[in-house]
Amino acid sequence: MNSLRPFPWCSPATAPVVACLALLGCSSQQSGSVTSSNTVASRVTAANDSGLAASEPDAGVAAAIGPSCESSVQTQLAAPARLPTVAEPTAAPVVRACAATARANRQAIDRGLARIPSDDRAAYLQPIARCYAAGTGAWSFEVTSATVQSEGSATPASFRIEVRPVFIDARGSTVRAAATVRMVGGPSPYLGPATQLASANVFDWDGDGVGELYFHEHHSEHEENTAAARRERWWTFTARGGSLREFSPLAARALRVEDVDGDRRPDFVLRSPWVLTGPCGISEVDFDGPTLLAQSLGDGTFSTSNDTALAYVSAQCRQRPSALFEGRNDTPEHIAREHPAFNIGCARFWNISADAITAAAERAYPALDEERARCWPKSESLRLARVDPPEAFRLECASR
């Protein structure tokens, strides 16, 4: 029995799509029982081995089974719901402590950045000079340092502010996190990267009545330099146990925090394992492959492998890629899902092997026009061909 990695629609845990299992040749990991005939399984294996020129299953079988499989996946993803906006605390001890924290932050920034224009300081102060209600308490930030980094007669000043999350309990007592986050800015984007805190909000992921803090460490740079974008991340903090700690390490891999499945709980949309870096434009451009989902389960945990997470990938890769290295008649910077990183990622979910993708690259690159070959380096495509789907997507399939 060979171990294959089928497309996520082929999920033994998804009862409504048992027909998909028969079509693609999956067996249950728990029971090990084969749910398809050797003929179907062998056809799937042959399709994988032949790569991009793979033949599809019987037309009659595909016509009968395909629509039901697709609709089963679609029903797992409800329309996304808008997350509630953050509220201000109302309990008197918490409000007083919040006001004191905001006042101290203003004084620290005004004192440390006195040479920086007040308008520039204000943009950085705004998200950290307020409190965010969290059940019986509230979250805020504390400025630990504010310093001017450089200043000269010909060069305007840049500055750095370091802050750490703090939790204010119902009595007005403050607990501080050990981790600090650095904000960097200056009067002009031409001087380099700017880092700010954005999208701060609170949600009670673990259901203990005290919400967790989450916020975005946002990096921007002139001409949208992707070196800055690669440093972006989300943070989550919890106040359980009398101390502050990072709540979910998955947040560091998130591109977005949003309610993907419509259950009014924030989920993490994770970065793609397949990212092709091409030397296009003024600076390098990253072409992203299919993203993954970490679904909030309501008990403080997240799943990257349940039916909803699988359906999220399925919605992006609905068809087996027929050609990996073709794009629209467009400039490479504007090519969306036709670039190799996306196609290669979907191909791996569709069981196209790394060897088949490598062989396709060897055939395709001599024929690519100069611009695409430059923006999609062959070495990067060959590297991405060897990136496997996450372990959670590796299901047992039968082949003899």
N, C-alpha and C positions, 0 to 999 in steps of 0.2 A: 504493500500500500504506500503510495507516494503522498507526501504532505504538500498540498497546494495552498495558495492563498487566494480564495475567490473574492469576487466583488462583494461588497458589504450587503447587498440585497440577499445574498445567500447566507442567512443567519439561522442556525438551528434553534435559537431562542425565540424566533418569530413564528408563532403558530400559524397566523393567517397566510404566510408565504411558504407553506410546505411544498407547494407546487414548484417554487423556485429551487428548492433543494433537489427535487427530482430532475429538474432541467439542468442544473449546474453540477450535480453529482456530489453533494455534501453529505457528510455523516455527522451524527451528533458526537460532540467531544465527551459528553457524559456517558452515553451508552455505547458509543462506538459502532452503532448499527448503521449500515449503509442504506440510504434512502433512494438510491437510483440504481438502474441497471448498469452492467459493465459497459454496454454499448454507449450509453449517454456519457459515462465517466471517461471512456476512452476518447470520445469525440471532443470533450472539453480539454483533455490533456493534449490531443493533437493540435487543437486551436491555440493553446498556450505556446507550444513548441514552435509553431509556424509564425508566431509573432504577429506582425501587422497584417499579413495576408491571411489571417486565420479564417477558416470557414465557420459559419454560424450553425447552431443546431437546426434540426429539421424545420423547414418553413412552417409546416402544419403545427408542429409542437410549439414553436415560438409564437405563432399567431394565437394559439389557444391559451398559452400560459402567460405570455409577456404582459398583457394588459392588467391581469389580476395581480401580478407581482408588483407592477409599478404603483397601482392604486393602494396596495397594502402599505408600501413605504410612505406614500404621500399622507396617509391618514395619521401617521405617527408624529408629524410636525404640524402643529396648529399655527395659526397666524401669530407672529410675535406681538407681545403686549408691551406697551410703554411702561417703563419703570416709574414708580412714584418719585416725586421730587423730594429732596431732603427738607426736613422741618427744623425749626429753631426750638431749643429747649425752653420749657416754661417753669420748671421748679425753681423757686427762689435761690436756694444754695448753689444750684448749677449755674443759673444765670449770672450770679455774682462772680463765681469762679471763672466763667467764660469771659466776662468783661475784664477781669484782672489779667487773664492770659492775653487777650487782644491788646490791652494797654501795654503790657510788657513787650509784646512783639513789635508794636509800633515804635516804642522807645529804642529797642535794640537796633532796628533797621535805620531809624533816623540818626542814631548816634554813629553806627558803623558806616553808613553810606551817605554821610552828610554832603559829600561832593557830587553825588549823583542827583540829577534833576528829580523833583518830587513826582512828576508824572511817570517816570520810569520805575521809581520805587513802588508806586501805588499798584501797578499791574501785578507785581509779585506779592504784595502784601494782601491783596483782596482775598484769595482763597484760604489764607492761613490766619486771617484776622476775624474769623467767625467760628461758631460752634455748630455741630451737627448732632441733632437729637438722636439718642440711641436707647430707647426704653426708659429706664430710670436714671440714666446718666447722659453724657454727651461726649463727642469726640472733638478734638481741636488739634492744633499744632503749636510747638514751642520753638522759637528761634534760638539756636545754640550759638550761632556766630553769623556776623554780617561784615564782610570786608571788601574793600576796593582792591581789585587784583592788579590793575595797571592804570597809570595816568601819566601823561606827558604833555608837553606843549603842543605837539602835533597829533597825538593819538588820544582820542576820547577814552574815558575810563570804562573798564568792564568791572563787574563785581560778582561776588559769590555769597549766597545765603544758605546756611545749613539749618534744617529743621528736623524735628522728630515728632511723631504722633504722640498725643497725650490723651488719656481718658479721665474724665471728671465724673466721679460717682455721685450718688444721690445726696451725699453729705457735703459735696463741694470739694472733696479731697482729690488730688491729682496724682495719677500714676503715669510714668513716662516710659516710652519704648527705648530700647538700647540702640536700635537702628536709626540712622539719620539719612535724610535725602537731601541732595545738593541741588540748589537752583542757581543757574548762571545766567547773566544777562549783560546787556550793554546798550548804548544808544543807537546802534546800527547793526543790522543783520550781516553786513559785510565784514564785521570784525570777528565772526565765528559763531559757534553754536549758542543757542539760548535754550535754557531748560526751565520749565515751569510745572507747577502742580495743577492738574485740571480734573474736571469731572468728579470731584470728591462727593461721596454719597455714603449712605449707611444702609445695610440690610442684615436682618437676623437670619443668617444661613443655618445656624445650628439649633435654632428654636429655643434658646434658653432665656429669651426675653430681653436680651441686651444685644443690640445690633453690632455687626462688624463694620469697620471702616474700610472703604476701598477708594483708591484714587489712581490717576494716571500720571506717570512721570513723562511729560511730553517734551520732546526735543525738536527744535526747528533750526534750520540753517539756510543760508542764502542759496538760491537756485535749487532748493529741495535736495540737498546732498543726502544720499541715502546712508552715509556713514553715521549721520545723526539719528536717522530713523531706526537704525539697528540698535541704538541704545535705549529706545523707548521700552517701557514696561509698565505693568499694573502692579499695585501693592494692595495687599489685604492684611488687616490687623484685627486681632480679637483681644478682649479684656478678661477672658476666663481665667480663673485661678489666682486672681489678685496681681497678675503681671501681664504685660503686653508682649505679644509675640506675633510673628507673621502667621496668618491664618491658613492660607493655601499656597503652597509652592507653585501650583499650576498657574497662578496669576502672573508670574514672571514670564510665562510663555504666551500670554494672551495678547492678541491684537485688539480685541474689543471685549467689553463686558456688556452683555445685553440679554434680554429675555428672548431666546431663540424659539422656544417651544410654546410660548403663550401661557405659561403657568404662573406668571408674575414673580418668578424667582430669577435673579441674574445668573446667566451662564457665561462660561469663558469660551470665546472663539479663539482657538490656538493657532499659532503660526504653522505654516505648512512645513513638513519635513523636506519638501522639494523647493528650493529657492535657487534660481540661476542668477548669478551675478555677471552682468555684461557691461563692458566699458562703453556705454552709450551716453550721448549728451555731454553736458559740461562735466558731469560727475558720473560715477557708476550708477547703473540702474539695476534694481533687483526685480526679477520676474518671479512672481509667487505661484506655486502650485496649489492644489486643493488644500483648504484649511480643515482643521479637525475641530471637534466640539467636546468640551467637558461640561456635561449637563449637571446642574444642581439637583440633588435628590431630596432636599428638604430636611436632612438630618446632619448637615454640616459636611457631607461628603459629595464628591463629584464623580461622574462616570464618563470615561472616554470610550467605552466599549459596549454600552447597552444599545437597545434597538433605536433609540432616538439619536445617539451619536452615530450609529451606522447609517441611519436614514439621512443625516446631515451631509455625510460624504456622498451618499448615493445621489442626492439632489444635485450635486455638482458634477458628478461623473455618470450621467445617465446612459451614455453610449460608449461602447468600446472604441478607443481612438483608432482611426483608420490610417492616419498619417501623423507622425510625431513632429516632423520638422517642416511643416508648411504653415504659413500665416496668411492673414489677409493682405490685400494689396494696400498696405498702409506702412507708415514709418514704424520701426520696431518699438519705439517708445509708446505707441498707442495700441499695439497689438494686445488684446485682452487674453482670451482663453486659448488662442491658437499657438501660443509660444511653447517651446519644448518643456519647460518646467511643469506647466499644468498638464500637458498631455502625457508626460512621462509618469507623473504622479498617478493620474487616472489609469494609465496602462498597468502599473503595478497592482492596483486594486482589481484590475480585470485579468489578473493572472499572466500577463505578458511578462516573460522572464527578463532578467537583466541581460542575459546573453542575446536575446532577440532584439532588445532595444539597442544594445551596442552594435549589433550587426546592421540594424536600420540606420544608425548614425554614420557608420562607415560608408554606407551606400549613399546617404543623403547629402553629406557635407560637401563633397566635390561639386555638387550641382547647385548649392545655395548661392544666391547672389551675394555680392561682397558685403553689403550692409548687414544682412542677416547673419552671415558667418562671423562678422565682427561683433555684433551685439549678442549673439548666442554662441559663445566660444565652444568649440567641439569638446575641449577638455572638461568643461562644466557639464555638458550633456552626458558624457561618459561617466562622470562622477555621480550624477543624479540617477543614472540607470542602476547603480549599486545600492541606492537608498531603499531599504525595505519599508513596507507599511508597518505601523506600530504593531507590537506583539498581539494586542487585543483583536486585530483584524485577521489573524492567522487561524483559519478554521481547518478542520480535518476534512479532506475529500478523498474519494475512492478512485483508484486507478489500478488496473491489472494488465 
